[in-house]
Amino acid sequence: MVEKERMDTTISQKVVPQRPSGTAAERARRSLNAKLSNPLAGFSHTELRKQGRTFAELHEMGDESDIRAFELGAVLAQSPERYENVAGLTNQEKGVLRREFTHRWSQPWKMYAVITLCSLSAAVQGMDQTVVNGAQIFYKYQLGIGNESSRNAWLVGLINSAPYLCCAFISSCLWQGFVSTWWAMFVARFMLGFGIGPKSATVPMYAAETAPPSIRGALVMQWHVWTAFGIMVGYAADLIFYNVDSTAIVGLNWRCMMASAMFPALVVCCFVFVCPESPHWYMRQKQYYRAYRSICELRHHKIQAARDLYYMHTLLEAEDNMKLGRNKMLEMIKVPRNRRAMLASQIVMFMQQFSGVNVISYYSSEIFLEAKFSPPAALAASLGWGLINWVLSIPAVYTIDTFGRRNLLLLTFPLMVMAMLFTGFSFWIPESSHNARLACIALGTYLFGAVYSPGAGPVPVTYTAEVYPLYVRSYGMALGTATMWFCNFLLGVTWPSLRAAFTIQGAFSWHAGWSFVGWWLVLLFMPETKGKTLEELDQVFSVSTRFHVRYGLRQIGYFIKRYVLRRDVRPEVLYEREELVKAQDVGFNA
């Protein structure tokens, strides 16, 4: 009864309109972001038709049918889902537009070619990351750095993590197969980073610029799924080449492992010529007709192509005409809304790596060998981890929008802590209980992969891609990617020495501790972004950091009541979509 009265009181609390928050400059920036969210808002259909015709005639887009497509496309660009209200569309054209919403994966074959290219590119990256996992069992001894010394531990870590320090594909993959010294291996893998770094930034951007809005988010998620697939293929290559005879060439097995990553890269290099150039890139180069031809290959109907191209044009024009935010990097730090988004983004990127996932990705074979697995069994166990990591990343395409980004991390970080501790502590099982020891160590790594894949795996990139205002989004993504690769490098280079200094149990506990810290950082500093528009995200990140920290601490009580005591309590609402907040809860810019 008391609980019900408290809930009723909360519901009946006075709600007042939100007062304007921030300085005049901050309000102007929010207005800028609202303008960029839909530059065509406020125009009548007649005005939009005239704009579309003028644009098509000015840039000589084609014949009268193309000009008509731009007239109708400009109207549709304002509100694509309201196609039924647009005069002048034929029933056949309305059917095409309707099917776009009801069958979103029904795309032209060129769009499927783009999807395949992006998936293969992600798989190449995953394979490049993990072929070294099995090869290091052999190469460190043949290159003279296999002795257990502090210097050799650092050198092995430096070689394994070299691509991420640099962050080229075919030549560097092949080069790794012909080296005879540790420093040559380091240089080859460092050069590999010149391919991995730009590719990890350009491929998701290419996918976003070519895909229709209905599948754009799913394509961004596919990057994580197919990177996990490539990781699994890398483990499979290690296992396949393990028994290659080395009578003719010393170390032929590990050389084949390292060079095998060149084959999917070669397929990507050939396949890229089948796909059209990004329409967005053509627009930036003022090549409007080529942009139109390119996007026509990626849409079923020229009205769809004209709609998306004209909207792209208005966005670019709005960005170019805006006077605010010329020093974009300074805006990232100075503006409180951007600074809070950057803090949350950097937290999730950092914690993804320091959870220890790539310790398993890069060193699982070494870890299993230390647990007294045989080399083939260690490689097979690594392949099992890669399979789990890939298969369980697939549901994340759906769960990330169902449960939310923040909730997924709050759920999976504690499970990752337990899995890491279970794995590390399993090394204390006496070797006399050999089978139980091996089973527990393998189980611990598999459980970690199972909870990482739908949570800390896909969330960071997705979250970083959506939290920034449009006018600084590319800078935010670049910063997040750089943080991810640098932390990846730190993880790879320090693990051999960390394991030697802390013991294997202490090293796993170290990363379990970071996941524990990550849970608190997410609770206190990471707002939820699921299902929010650009305008709503401005409201979310206008809540002061101090206020959000207090909100996060209050949530602990809710979690205990709801999930431990099993009470029927409602979660506290931090922000309202209708831009109304409780008078006593206004905490903006505090």
Secondary structure, DSSP 8 states (H G I E B T S, - for coil): -HHHHHHHHHHHS-EEE----S-HHHHHHHHHHHHHH-TTTT--HHHHHHHHHHHHHHTT--SHHHHHHHHHHHHHHH-GGGGGG-TT--HHHHHHHHHHHH-TT---HHHHHHHHHHHHHHHHHHHHHHHHHHHHHHHHHHTT--SS-HHHHHHHHHHHHHHHHH--HHHHHHHHTT--SHHHHHHHHHHHHHHHHHHHHHHHHHHHHHS-HHHHHHHHHHHHHHHHHHHHHHHHHHHHHTT---SSSTTHHHHHHHHTTHHHHHHHHHHGGGS---HHHHHHTT-HHHHHHHHHHTSSSHHHHHHHHHHHHHHHHHHHH--S-SSHHHHHHHSHHHHHHHHHHHHHHHHHHHTTHHHHHHHHHHHHHHTT--HHHHHHHHHHHHHHHHHTTTTHHHHHHHT-HHHHHHHHHHHHHHHHHHHHHGGGS-GGGHHHHHHHHHHHHHHHHHHHTTTTTTHHHHHHHHHS-GGGHHHHHHHHHHHHHHHHHHHHHHHHHHHHHHHHHHHHHHHHHHHHHHHHHHHHH----TT--HHHHHHHTTB-HHHHHHHHHHHHHHHIIIIIS-----------TTSEEEGGG--BT-
